[in-house]
Amino acid sequence: MRALARRQYGHITRAQLLELGFGRGAIAARLANGSFVAVFAGVYAVAPRRDDPIARAAAAVLACGPTAVLSHYSAATLWGMTERWTVPIEVTATVERRRPGITAHRCTTFTRVDVRRHLGIRVTSPARTLLEIAPRTPDTDLTRMVNDARRDGYVHLATLTDLLARCPNHPGATKLKAIVEQPHGPTRSDFEDRFLAFARAYGLPAPLVNTHINGREVDALFEAEKLIVELDGWEFHNDRTAFVDDRERDSAMLKRGYATMRVTWERLRDTPGREAARLHEILSERR
C-alpha cells in the first residue's frame, strides 16, 4: 500500500483501498487515528501528508477518476508555462465530476496525443493546454507562452496545426490560430513579440526573427530589402563591450550589403507611428 501511495505522491484512493481488501471500518479507523488524512473526497494521504502544490495536483487528478487529467492553468503551471499555482486546481475528465476544492471540467474529445504524463501526473499535452487556456489569457501573454514552449521544445507548429484542425470550434481556436499562422520562428522576448505585432498593425512586411547572417544572429530581418532591425533594450546593451560589439557587427553587415536600424522599446511604445513611417521609407528606398 505504501509503495502504491508513494508512486502517487503519498496519496491513495478509496477505491484502491477497497481493492486491497480494506473494509469501510478499517478505513474509518485509520482516518480516526491519523494514519490516513483526507485530502479530497475519496482521496487520502498516507501520513505524513504532503501538502505542496504538485502533490495536491496529483491528488485532485486521483479524485476525479481514471480518465481525469490535470488541465487548464493547473496544467500550464505543471509544464512551467506559468509560475504560480492557481486555486482551485483544475481537472478535466470524460464524465462530470463534482469535488469540493477542485474545478472540474468535462471533455469527451481528448485523444491519446492530448494526454501526457509529466512529473508522474496525467496532464493535458502542452499544445492542448495552450488551447484550453487561450480564452482566458491576454493575447500578449498567450503569444509569449506559445513562443517559450516552442523554443523549449515542448510544442511544435505541426502539433498545434493538427490540434486546431481537430478542434476548429474550440473557444480558444481563433486566438491560437492567429499565433500559429504567423510566418516566423519562435521569439525570445516580449520586445520581439511587440515588434511583430507592430509590423502587422502598420502594414510592414513580415520579418524573419532570430535568423543568422554570415554566422551572426540578428533580431529581425526584412530579407528582400536586406534591412536588419536590432531591438535595443538597455538590459542587453548596458556596457561598453556590448556597445562596441554592436557597432562592429553593424559595420560587418554593411560591408555585405545589409543596413541596420536600431529600435528601442521606448520608441516602439511611445511613437510607433513615427517608427513605422521611418521603416516604410527605408524599406521603400532599399527596394
ZADO-1210 file (C-alpha; in nm, 4 decimals, padded with zeros to 6 digits):
<atoms>
<atom x="00.0000" y="00.0000" z="00.0000" code="MET" pos="1"/>
<atom x="00.2766" y="00.2468" z="00.0884" code="ARG" pos="2"/>
<atom x="00.4561" y="00.1671" z="-00.2378" code="ALA" pos="3"/>
<atom x="00.1351" y="00.2453" z="-00.4297" code="LEU" pos="4"/>
<atom x="00.0880" y="00.5683" z="-00.2367" code="ALA" pos="5"/>
<atom x="00.4499" y="00.6747" z="-00.2917" code="ARG" pos="6"/>
<atom x="00.4038" y="00.6410" z="-00.6668" code="ARG" pos="7"/>
<atom x="00.1111" y="00.8823" z="-00.6396" code="GLN" pos="8"/>
<atom x="00.2721" y="01.1494" z="-00.4219" code="TYR" pos="9"/>
<atom x="00.1695" y="00.9792" z="-00.0999" code="GLY" pos="10"/>
<atom x="-00.1985" y="00.9519" z="-00.1939" code="HIS" pos="11"/>
<atom x="-00.4324" y="00.6575" z="-00.2304" code="ILE" pos="12"/>
<atom x="-00.7965" y="00.6445" z="-00.3329" code="THR" pos="13"/>
<atom x="-01.0835" y="00.4794" z="-00.1508" code="ARG" pos="14"/>
<atom x="-01.1362" y="00.2505" z="-00.4492" code="ALA" pos="15"/>
<atom x="-00.7734" y="00.1365" z="-00.4345" code="GLN" pos="16"/>
<atom x="-00.8040" y="00.0663" z="-00.0619" code="LEU" pos="17"/>
<atom x="-01.1144" y="-00.1436" z="-00.1189" code="LEU" pos="18"/>
<atom x="-00.9307" y="-00.3382" z="-00.3895" code="GLU" pos="19"/>
<atom x="-00.6501" y="-00.4011" z="-00.1401" code="LEU" pos="20"/>
<atom x="-00.9000" y="-00.5561" z="00.0999" code="GLY" pos="21"/>
<atom x="-00.9631" y="-00.2651" z="00.3347" code="PHE" pos="22"/>
<atom x="-01.3186" y="-00.2555" z="00.4649" code="GLY" pos="23"/>
<atom x="-01.5092" y="00.0619" z="00.5447" code="ARG" pos="24"/>
<atom x="-01.4412" y="00.0161" z="00.9140" code="GLY" pos="25"/>
<atom x="-01.0677" y="-00.0208" z="00.8613" code="ALA" pos="26"/>
<atom x="-01.0583" y="00.2930" z="00.6510" code="ILE" pos="27"/>
<atom x="-01.2594" y="00.4858" z="00.9091" code="ALA" pos="28"/>
<atom x="-01.0303" y="00.3673" z="01.1898" code="ALA" pos="29"/>
<atom x="-00.7178" y="00.4847" z="01.0076" code="ARG" pos="30"/>
<atom x="-00.8781" y="00.8185" z="00.9374" code="LEU" pos="31"/>
<atom x="-00.9619" y="00.8482" z="01.3066" code="ALA" pos="32"/>
<atom x="-00.6102" y="00.7691" z="01.4271" code="ASN" pos="33"/>
<atom x="-00.4404" y="00.9876" z="01.1661" code="GLY" pos="34"/>
<atom x="-00.2792" y="00.7130" z="00.9592" code="SER" pos="35"/>
<atom x="-00.4872" y="00.8392" z="00.6669" code="PHE" pos="36"/>
<atom x="-00.5669" y="01.2065" z="00.6100" code="VAL" pos="37"/>
<atom x="-00.8498" y="01.3065" z="00.3757" code="ALA" pos="38"/>
<atom x="-00.7235" y="01.5400" z="00.1012" code="VAL" pos="39"/>
<atom x="-01.0210" y="01.5386" z="-00.1344" code="PHE" pos="40"/>
<atom x="-01.3375" y="01.3331" z="-00.1343" code="ALA" pos="41"/>
<atom x="-01.2271" y="00.9711" z="-00.1758" code="GLY" pos="42"/>
<atom x="-00.8541" y="01.0503" z="-00.1736" code="VAL" pos="43"/>
<atom x="-00.6347" y="01.0056" z="00.1330" code="TYR" pos="44"/>
<atom x="-00.2784" y="01.0916" z="00.2174" code="ALA" pos="45"/>
<atom x="-00.0791" y="00.8186" z="00.3846" code="VAL" pos="46"/>
<atom x="00.0797" y="01.0020" z="00.6778" code="ALA" pos="47"/>
<atom x="00.2898" y="01.2071" z="00.6800" code="PRO" pos="48"/>
<atom x="00.0799" y="01.4193" z="00.4469" code="ARG" pos="49"/>
<atom x="00.2415" y="01.6102" z="00.1604" code="ARG" pos="50"/>
<atom x="00.0777" y="01.9462" z="00.1046" code="ASP" pos="51"/>
<atom x="00.2916" y="02.1007" z="-00.1709" code="ASP" pos="52"/>
<atom x="00.1108" y="02.2168" z="-00.4886" code="PRO" pos="53"/>
<atom x="00.2276" y="01.9286" z="-00.7086" code="ILE" pos="54"/>
<atom x="00.1140" y="01.6700" z="-00.4529" code="ALA" pos="55"/>
<atom x="-00.2265" y="01.8397" z="-00.4297" code="ARG" pos="56"/>
<atom x="-00.2497" y="01.8440" z="-00.8083" code="ALA" pos="57"/>
<atom x="-00.1807" y="01.4697" z="-00.8170" code="ALA" pos="58"/>
<atom x="-00.4483" y="01.4143" z="-00.5515" code="ALA" pos="59"/>
<atom x="-00.7001" y="01.6238" z="-00.7453" code="ALA" pos="60"/>
<atom x="-00.6493" y="01.4093" z="-01.0566" code="VAL" pos="61"/>
<atom x="-00.6984" y="01.0925" z="-00.8496" code="LEU" pos="62"/>
<atom x="-01.0167" y="01.2375" z="-00.7006" code="ALA" pos="63"/>
<atom x="-01.1775" y="01.2841" z="-01.0408" code="CYS" pos="64"/>
<atom x="-01.1475" y="00.9271" z="-01.1643" code="GLY" pos="65"/>
<atom x="-00.9356" y="00.7169" z="-01.4006" code="PRO" pos="66"/>
<atom x="-00.9997" y="00.9366" z="-01.7082" code="THR" pos="67"/>
<atom x="-00.9063" y="01.2602" z="-01.5307" code="ALA" pos="68"/>
<atom x="-00.6135" y="01.4805" z="-01.6289" code="VAL" pos="69"/>
<atom x="-00.4716" y="01.7982" z="-01.4854" code="LEU" pos="70"/>
<atom x="-00.5785" y="02.0772" z="-01.7221" code="SER" pos="71"/>
<atom x="-00.6124" y="02.4475" z="-01.7970" code="HIS" pos="72"/>
<atom x="-00.4000" y="02.6782" z="-01.5806" code="TYR" pos="73"/>
<atom x="-00.3025" y="02.3984" z="-01.3419" code="SER" pos="74"/>
<atom x="-00.1568" y="02.2089" z="-01.6381" code="ALA" pos="75"/>
<atom x="00.0139" y="02.5267" z="-01.7601" code="ALA" pos="76"/>
<atom x="00.1881" y="02.5608" z="-01.4237" code="THR" pos="77"/>
<atom x="00.2939" y="02.1954" z="-01.4207" code="LEU" pos="78"/>
<atom x="00.4506" y="02.2436" z="-01.7661" code="TRP" pos="79"/>
<atom x="00.6262" y="02.5612" z="-01.6497" code="GLY" pos="80"/>
<atom x="00.4254" y="02.7983" z="-01.8702" code="MET" pos="81"/>
<atom x="00.3175" y="02.9970" z="-01.5645" code="THR" pos="82"/>
<atom x="00.4905" y="03.0365" z="-01.2311" code="GLU" pos="83"/>
<atom x="00.2071" y="03.0383" z="-00.9785" code="ARG" pos="84"/>
<atom x="-00.0417" y="02.7684" z="-00.8938" code="TRP" pos="85"/>
<atom x="-00.3979" y="02.8956" z="-00.9105" code="THR" pos="86"/>
<atom x="-00.6682" y="02.7679" z="-00.6794" code="VAL" pos="87"/>
<atom x="-00.8777" y="02.5721" z="-00.7024" code="PRO" pos="88"/>
<atom x="-00.6883" y="02.3112" z="-00.9029" code="ILE" pos="89"/>
<atom x="-00.8362" y="02.2427" z="-01.2491" code="GLU" pos="90"/>
<atom x="-00.9008" y="01.8917" z="-01.3746" code="VAL" pos="91"/>
<atom x="-01.0763" y="01.7579" z="-01.6843" code="THR" pos="92"/>
<atom x="-01.2447" y="01.4173" z="-01.7141" code="ALA" pos="93"/>
<atom x="-01.4659" y="01.2439" z="-01.9684" code="THR" pos="94"/>
<atom x="-01.7532" y="01.2303" z="-01.7211" code="VAL" pos="95"/>
<atom x="-01.8895" y="01.5051" z="-01.4992" code="GLU" pos="96"/>
<atom x="-01.7219" y="01.5209" z="-01.1601" code="ARG" pos="97"/>
<atom x="-01.8040" y="01.7496" z="-00.8696" code="ARG" pos="98"/>
<atom x="-01.5435" y="01.7606" z="-00.5972" code="ARG" pos="99"/>
<atom x="-01.5109" y="02.0312" z="-00.3291" code="PRO" pos="100"/>
<atom x="-01.1873" y="02.2253" z="-00.3777" code="GLY" pos="101"/>
<atom x="-01.1488" y="02.1238" z="-00.7445" code="ILE" pos="102"/>
<atom x="-01.2680" y="02.2970" z="-01.0599" code="THR" pos="103"/>
<atom x="-01.3782" y="02.0034" z="-01.2731" code="ALA" pos="104"/>
<atom x="-01.4288" y="02.0302" z="-01.6497" code="HIS" pos="105"/>
<atom x="-01.5815" y="01.7729" z="-01.8807" code="ARG" pos="106"/>
<atom x="-01.4446" y="01.6865" z="-02.2251" code="CYS" pos="107"/>
<atom x="-01.5116" y="01.3857" z="-02.4460" code="THR" pos="108"/>
<atom x="-01.2930" y="01.4867" z="-02.7431" code="THR" pos="109"/>
<atom x="-00.9483" y="01.4192" z="-02.5969" code="PHE" pos="110"/>
<atom x="-00.7357" y="01.1781" z="-02.7992" code="THR" pos="111"/>
<atom x="-00.4251" y="00.9906" z="-02.6894" code="ARG" pos="112"/>
<atom x="-00.1996" y="01.2695" z="-02.8176" code="VAL" pos="113"/>
<atom x="-00.3792" y="01.5219" z="-02.5965" code="ASP" pos="114"/>
<atom x="-00.2790" y="01.3438" z="-02.2754" code="VAL" pos="115"/>
<atom x="00.0696" y="01.3069" z="-02.1315" code="ARG" pos="116"/>
<atom x="00.2269" y="01.2074" z="-01.8034" code="ARG" pos="117"/>
<atom x="00.4567" y="01.4716" z="-01.6586" code="HIS" pos="118"/>
<atom x="00.6247" y="01.4501" z="-01.3185" code="LEU" pos="119"/>
<atom x="00.4130" y="01.1402" z="-01.2608" code="GLY" pos="120"/>
<atom x="00.0799" y="01.3171" z="-01.3173" code="ILE" pos="121"/>
<atom x="-00.1673" y="01.2670" z="-01.6014" code="ARG" pos="122"/>
<atom x="-00.1940" y="01.6068" z="-01.7690" code="VAL" pos="123"/>
<atom x="-00.3067" y="01.7649" z="-02.0939" code="THR" pos="124"/>
<atom x="-00.0290" y="01.7908" z="-02.3521" code="SER" pos="125"/>
<atom x="00.1449" y="02.1291" z="-02.3816" code="PRO" pos="126"/>
<atom x="-00.0378" y="02.2012" z="-02.7084" code="ALA" pos="127"/>
<atom x="-00.3776" y="02.1090" z="-02.5641" code="ARG" pos="128"/>
<atom x="-00.3013" y="02.3105" z="-02.2525" code="THR" pos="129"/>
<atom x="-00.2389" y="02.6215" z="-02.4634" code="LEU" pos="130"/>
<atom x="-00.5693" y="02.5681" z="-02.6425" code="LEU" pos="131"/>
<atom x="-00.7601" y="02.5283" z="-02.3140" code="GLU" pos="132"/>
<atom x="-00.6194" y="02.8428" z="-02.1540" code="ILE" pos="133"/>
<atom x="-00.6387" y="03.0596" z="-02.4676" code="ALA" pos="134"/>
<atom x="-00.9878" y="03.2046" z="-02.3998" code="PRO" pos="135"/>
<atom x="-00.8812" y="03.3329" z="-02.0559" code="ARG" pos="136"/>
<atom x="-00.5320" y="03.4526" z="-02.1487" code="THR" pos="137"/>
<atom x="-00.4465" y="03.8015" z="-02.2824" code="PRO" pos="138"/>
<atom x="-00.3137" y="03.7913" z="-02.6382" code="ASP" pos="139"/>
<atom x="00.0350" y="03.9130" z="-02.5443" code="THR" pos="140"/>
<atom x="00.0686" y="03.6555" z="-02.2649" code="ASP" pos="141"/>
<atom x="-00.0558" y="03.3722" z="-02.4877" code="LEU" pos="142"/>
<atom x="00.1897" y="03.4683" z="-02.7620" code="THR" pos="143"/>
<atom x="00.4754" y="03.4615" z="-02.5111" code="ARG" pos="144"/>
<atom x="00.3664" y="03.1207" z="-02.3772" code="MET" pos="145"/>
<atom x="00.3485" y="02.9703" z="-02.7277" code="VAL" pos="146"/>
<atom x="00.6891" y="03.1068" z="-02.8241" code="ASN" pos="147"/>
<atom x="00.8512" y="02.9933" z="-02.4995" code="ASP" pos="148"/>
<atom x="00.7031" y="02.6451" z="-02.5399" code="ALA" pos="149"/>
<atom x="00.8307" y="02.6263" z="-02.8976" code="ARG" pos="150"/>
<atom x="01.1803" y="02.7396" z="-02.8008" code="ARG" pos="151"/>
<atom x="01.1905" y="02.4917" z="-02.5119" code="ASP" pos="152"/>
<atom x="01.0865" y="02.2092" z="-02.7452" code="GLY" pos="153"/>
<atom x="00.7567" y="02.1310" z="-02.5716" code="TYR" pos="154"/>
<atom x="00.5434" y="02.2376" z="-02.8663" code="VAL" pos="155"/>
<atom x="00.5868" y="02.2263" z="-03.2433" code="HIS" pos="156"/>
<atom x="00.3903" y="02.4130" z="-03.5093" code="LEU" pos="157"/>
<atom x="00.2843" y="02.0855" z="-03.6726" code="ALA" pos="158"/>
<atom x="00.1325" y="01.9687" z="-03.3427" code="THR" pos="159"/>
<atom x="-00.0576" y="02.2940" z="-03.2953" code="LEU" pos="160"/>
<atom x="-00.1790" y="02.2872" z="-03.6566" code="THR" pos="161"/>
<atom x="-00.3071" y="01.9312" z="-03.6151" code="ASP" pos="162"/>
<atom x="-00.4807" y="02.0219" z="-03.2898" code="LEU" pos="163"/>
<atom x="-00.6545" y="02.3223" z="-03.4447" code="LEU" pos="164"/>
<atom x="-00.7696" y="02.1088" z="-03.7382" code="ALA" pos="165"/>
<atom x="-00.9257" y="01.8636" z="-03.4914" code="ARG" pos="166"/>
<atom x="-01.0831" y="02.1343" z="-03.2730" code="CYS" pos="167"/>
<atom x="-01.1789" y="02.4222" z="-03.5071" code="PRO" pos="168"/>
<atom x="-01.4768" y="02.5251" z="-03.2931" code="ASN" pos="169"/>
<atom x="-01.2976" y="02.5292" z="-02.9584" code="HIS" pos="170"/>
<atom x="-01.3346" y="02.8674" z="-02.7814" code="PRO" pos="171"/>
<atom x="-00.9570" y="02.9130" z="-02.7887" code="GLY" pos="172"/>
<atom x="-00.9031" y="02.8104" z="-03.1508" code="ALA" pos="173"/>
<atom x="-00.9262" y="03.1555" z="-03.3096" code="THR" pos="174"/>
<atom x="-00.6707" y="03.3151" z="-03.0768" code="LYS" pos="175"/>
<atom x="-00.4280" y="03.0259" z="-03.1028" code="LEU" pos="176"/>
<atom x="-00.4638" y="03.0065" z="-03.4813" code="LYS" pos="177"/>
<atom x="-00.3682" y="03.3736" z="-03.5156" code="ALA" pos="178"/>
<atom x="-00.0363" y="03.2970" z="-03.3451" code="ILE" pos="179"/>
<atom x="00.0310" y="02.9721" z="-03.5306" code="VAL" pos="180"/>
<atom x="-00.0212" y="03.1272" z="-03.8737" code="GLU" pos="181"/>
<atom x="00.2423" y="03.3992" z="-03.8299" code="GLN" pos="182"/>
<atom x="00.5307" y="03.3225" z="-04.0727" code="PRO" pos="183"/>
<atom x="00.8264" y="03.3379" z="-03.8370" code="HIS" pos="184"/>
<atom x="01.0151" y="03.1276" z="-03.5883" code="GLY" pos="185"/>
<atom x="00.9697" y="03.1397" z="-03.2120" code="PRO" pos="186"/>
<atom x="01.0604" y="03.4677" z="-03.0481" code="THR" pos="187"/>
<atom x="01.2634" y="03.5109" z="-02.7308" code="ARG" pos="188"/>
<atom x="01.1096" y="03.8117" z="-02.5606" code="SER" pos="189"/>
<atom x="00.8103" y="04.0403" z="-02.5169" code="ASP" pos="190"/>
<atom x="01.0041" y="04.3007" z="-02.7163" code="PHE" pos="191"/>
<atom x="01.0207" y="04.0725" z="-03.0195" code="GLU" pos="192"/>
<atom x="00.6512" y="03.9850" z="-02.9828" code="ASP" pos="193"/>
<atom x="00.5662" y="04.3539" z="-02.9709" code="ARG" pos="194"/>
<atom x="00.7760" y="04.4287" z="-03.2792" code="PHE" pos="195"/>
<atom x="00.5991" y="04.1607" z="-03.4825" code="LEU" pos="196"/>
<atom x="00.2592" y="04.2908" z="-03.3700" code="ALA" pos="197"/>
<atom x="00.3766" y="04.6432" z="-03.4595" code="PHE" pos="198"/>
<atom x="00.4797" y="04.5270" z="-03.8086" code="ALA" pos="199"/>
<atom x="00.1383" y="04.3702" z="-03.8676" code="ARG" pos="200"/>
<atom x="-00.0506" y="04.6718" z="-03.7335" code="ALA" pos="201"/>
<atom x="00.1341" y="04.9187" z="-03.9591" code="TYR" pos="202"/>
<atom x="00.1313" y="04.7094" z="-04.2766" code="GLY" pos="203"/>
<atom x="00.5015" y="04.6292" z="-04.2810" code="LEU" pos="204"/>
<atom x="00.6313" y="04.3086" z="-04.4419" code="PRO" pos="205"/>
<atom x="00.6618" y="04.0131" z="-04.2067" code="ALA" pos="206"/>
<atom x="01.0267" y="03.9988" z="-04.0922" code="PRO" pos="207"/>
<atom x="01.2274" y="03.6922" z="-04.0059" code="LEU" pos="208"/>
<atom x="01.3254" y="03.6818" z="-03.6394" code="VAL" pos="209"/>
<atom x="01.6356" y="03.5402" z="-03.4733" code="ASN" pos="210"/>
<atom x="01.7823" y="03.4459" z="-03.8070" code="THR" pos="211"/>
<atom x="02.1502" y="03.4157" z="-03.8978" code="HIS" pos="212"/>
<atom x="02.3509" y="03.6172" z="-04.1481" code="ILE" pos="213"/>
<atom x="02.7149" y="03.5301" z="-04.2064" code="ASN" pos="214"/>
<atom x="02.7317" y="03.3403" z="-03.8791" code="GLY" pos="215"/>
<atom x="02.5730" y="03.6158" z="-03.6676" code="ARG" pos="216"/>
<atom x="02.2243" y="03.6148" z="-03.5255" code="GLU" pos="217"/>
<atom x="02.0066" y="03.9209" z="-03.5831" code="VAL" pos="218"/>
<atom x="01.6834" y="04.0146" z="-03.4079" code="ASP" pos="219"/>
<atom x="01.4755" y="04.0809" z="-03.7190" code="ALA" pos="220"/>
<atom x="01.5425" y="04.0829" z="-04.0922" code="LEU" pos="221"/>
<atom x="01.3482" y="04.2239" z="-04.3839" code="PHE" pos="222"/>
<atom x="01.5089" y="03.9819" z="-04.6238" code="GLU" pos="223"/>
<atom x="01.4148" y="04.1279" z="-04.9613" code="ALA" pos="224"/>
<atom x="01.5377" y="04.4749" z="-04.8628" code="GLU" pos="225"/>
<atom x="01.8450" y="04.3499" z="-04.6729" code="LYS" pos="226"/>
<atom x="01.7453" y="04.5559" z="-04.3698" code="LEU" pos="227"/>
<atom x="01.8317" y="04.4327" z="-04.0221" code="ILE" pos="228"/>
<atom x="01.6360" y="04.5635" z="-03.7231" code="VAL" pos="229"/>
<atom x="01.8054" y="04.5294" z="-03.3884" code="GLU" pos="230"/>
<atom x="01.5778" y="04.5656" z="-03.0881" code="LEU" pos="231"/>
<atom x="01.7867" y="04.7548" z="-02.8386" code="ASP" pos="232"/>
<atom x="01.6988" y="04.7047" z="-02.4744" code="GLY" pos="233"/>
<atom x="01.9200" y="04.8551" z="-02.2035" code="TRP" pos="234"/>
<atom x="01.9463" y="04.5251" z="-02.0197" code="GLU" pos="235"/>
<atom x="02.1295" y="04.3736" z="-02.3190" code="PHE" pos="236"/>
<atom x="02.3422" y="04.6727" z="-02.4221" code="HIS" pos="237"/>
<atom x="02.4349" y="04.8445" z="-02.0962" code="ASN" pos="238"/>
<atom x="02.8110" y="04.8120" z="-02.1081" code="ASP" pos="239"/>
<atom x="03.0952" y="04.9282" z="-02.3303" code="ARG" pos="240"/>
<atom x="03.1756" y="04.5790" z="-02.4596" code="THR" pos="241"/>
<atom x="02.8217" y="04.5275" z="-02.5867" code="ALA" pos="242"/>
<atom x="02.8178" y="04.8776" z="-02.7367" code="PHE" pos="243"/>
<atom x="03.1421" y="04.8197" z="-02.9278" code="VAL" pos="244"/>
<atom x="03.0380" y="04.4714" z="-03.0402" code="ASP" pos="245"/>
<atom x="02.7094" y="04.6049" z="-03.1763" code="ASP" pos="246"/>
<atom x="02.8852" y="04.8695" z="-03.3854" code="ARG" pos="247"/>
<atom x="03.1427" y="04.6205" z="-03.5098" code="GLU" pos="248"/>
<atom x="02.8604" y="04.3913" z="-03.6214" code="ARG" pos="249"/>
<atom x="02.6771" y="04.6788" z="-03.7932" code="ASP" pos="250"/>
<atom x="02.9893" y="04.7630" z="-03.9927" code="SER" pos="251"/>
<atom x="03.0481" y="04.3997" z="-04.0909" code="ALA" pos="252"/>
<atom x="02.6877" y="04.3662" z="-04.2090" code="MET" pos="253"/>
<atom x="02.7014" y="04.6906" z="-04.4067" code="LEU" pos="254"/>
<atom x="03.0093" y="04.5622" z="-04.5883" code="LYS" pos="255"/>
<atom x="02.7938" y="04.2713" z="-04.7065" code="ARG" pos="256"/>
<atom x="02.5095" y="04.4940" z="-04.8172" code="GLY" pos="257"/>
<atom x="02.2906" y="04.4757" z="-04.5052" code="TYR" pos="258"/>
<atom x="02.1861" y="04.8012" z="-04.3401" code="ALA" pos="259"/>
<atom x="02.0995" y="04.8032" z="-03.9694" code="THR" pos="260"/>
<atom x="01.8271" y="05.0038" z="-03.7971" code="MET" pos="261"/>
<atom x="01.8119" y="05.0085" z="-03.4183" code="ARG" pos="262"/>
<atom x="01.4758" y="05.0397" z="-03.2446" code="VAL" pos="263"/>
<atom x="01.4315" y="05.0949" z="-02.8730" code="THR" pos="264"/>
<atom x="01.1446" y="04.9747" z="-02.6565" code="TRP" pos="265"/>
<atom x="01.0594" y="05.3334" z="-02.5647" code="GLU" pos="266"/>
<atom x="01.0304" y="05.4465" z="-02.9278" code="ARG" pos="267"/>
<atom x="00.8221" y="05.1457" z="-03.0206" code="LEU" pos="268"/>
<atom x="00.5932" y="05.2084" z="-02.7252" code="ARG" pos="269"/>
<atom x="00.5679" y="05.5873" z="-02.7342" code="ASP" pos="270"/>
<atom x="00.5972" y="05.6804" z="-03.1034" code="THR" pos="271"/>
<atom x="00.5008" y="05.3706" z="-03.3052" code="PRO" pos="272"/>
<atom x="00.3558" y="05.5759" z="-03.5919" code="GLY" pos="273"/>
<atom x="00.6818" y="05.7637" z="-03.6414" code="ARG" pos="274"/>
<atom x="00.8827" y="05.4408" z="-03.6276" code="GLU" pos="275"/>
<atom x="00.6509" y="05.2778" z="-03.8816" code="ALA" pos="276"/>
<atom x="00.6770" y="05.5734" z="-04.1211" code="ALA" pos="277"/>
<atom x="01.0558" y="05.5656" z="-04.0919" code="ARG" pos="278"/>
<atom x="01.0683" y="05.1915" z="-04.1600" code="LEU" pos="279"/>
<atom x="00.8341" y="05.2201" z="-04.4590" code="HIS" pos="280"/>
<atom x="01.0553" y="05.4924" z="-04.6055" code="GLU" pos="281"/>
<atom x="01.3772" y="05.2975" z="-04.5543" code="ILE" pos="282"/>
<atom x="01.2283" y="04.9769" z="-04.6959" code="LEU" pos="283"/>
<atom x="01.0950" y="05.1649" z="-04.9988" code="SER" pos="284"/>
<atom x="01.4355" y="05.3204" z="-05.0672" code="GLU" pos="285"/>
<atom x="01.6150" y="04.9857" z="-05.0368" code="ARG" pos="286"/>
<atom x="01.3775" y="04.8175" z="-05.2799" code="ARG" pos="287"/>
</atoms>
